[in-house]
Each structure stands twice: as structure tokens, then as C-alpha cells.
Amino acid sequence: MNFWSEFFLIMVVHFMAVASPGPDFAIVLRYAVRYGKRAALSASIGIGLAILLHVTYSLVGIGLLIKTTPWLYMAFSVVAALYLVFLGMQALRSKAPDVKEAMEHEQVESSLSSRKAMLTGFITNGLNPKATLFFLSLFAVVISVNTPFHYKLVYGIYMAIATAAWFSLLSLVLTRAKVRGFLLLKGYWFDRAMGLLLLALALHLIWGVF
């Protein structure tokens, strides 16, 4: 398989993975509604940076070690599940804002720091065992063992940039005035729904491990 055909296949597989709802989507949606464009974009960049983490351990073989060592994979999954529970409980506590509060939030950005938002995005994706398995499968099945290392590096950088770009685009759409105005008024329902989704994902992780 030559570079371009392999690269196109990776683009398709990666897009299907990144576009599917999961913890990353839940975080970006919540931050876009509650904290505004800056926080959502920062979280998106953090998610993109976490892709480089997955690529790195896939290239050096650490990911395979995690998968083939039961207790290590179990510990990794439990930590990830607990973090999702923490985020889910925060989202479930969302309360309905009054109209005045919603209008004020629509006009201004939240005080949530970009660094904290980026770190949350990074940790959310970095601790996702499904992302670990995805990249292990990608580098074991889709990407040929004969593919040069520098090609694999290009693939990894592309996926990191494409992931950040996808969630950044999603952030821009969700923070448009009319969209965010509606979500701010009804956003607590989205927050609670995302909270339930995060808790369901955490339960799924625990169920899969035990």
C-alpha cells in the first residue's frame, strides 16, 4: 500500500471515529454552552494534543503493553471511569438559569481559564481507553508494518491537527449567537444529558473491565 492510499484510508477511519459522540464531544458541548468560545476552543486544542500522546505510545509500543497487561489496563480503565464520573456529576448539577443571567452569559465569556479548559480536554481524551484501543488497532491493522517511521509520524500529526480542527469547528458552530442563546436557555438539559452520557460511558468502561 503506497503512502496516499494508506493516508486516505486513515483519513476516513479517523473521521468516523472523531465524529462519533463520546466524552470529547460532551466536554466541547458543555464548555461551548456554559463557558463560551474561548473555553471550547481551548478544550478542542487539548483534545488534539492528547492525540499525539496516543500516537507516541503506539509508536513506541507502550500502548501494546497496556493492552496485554490485564492489571495495567484495568487500572487505566478505572482511573478513566472515575474521571468521567467526576465530569458527569459536575454536569448533572447544572441548574436552569433565569433569562437575565442567560442574556448576560450570551454577551460575555466565562472566567474559566484557557489552561484549565485545555487540560480538561487533554485528560478527557488521554484517559479514554477506547482511544487507546483505536490507535492500537490503527497502527496494527490499517497502517502496514512496512510503512516508514516518518510516514507514521505524519499520520499522527495529521490526526492531531484534524481532531483539534473538527472540535474547533464544532465549538464555533455551538457558540454562534443564536445557537448559544438557545442553548443557554435550555442548555442545562444538554448539560444533564451529557452528564448522563459521561456516567454511562464510565459504567460501560467498568462493565467491560470486570
Buried (B, 14 or more C-beta within 10 A) or exposed (E): EEEEEBBEBBBEBBBEBBEEEBBBBBBBBBBBBBBBBBBBBBBBBBBBBBBBBBBBBBBEEEBBEBBEEEEEBBEBBBEBBBBBBEBBEEBBEBEEBEEEEBEEBBEEEEEBEBEBBBBBBBBBBBBBBBBBBBBBBBBEEBBEEEBEEEBBEBBBEBBBEBBBBBBBEBBBEBBEEEBBBBBBBEBBEBBBBBBBBBBEBBBEBBEEBE
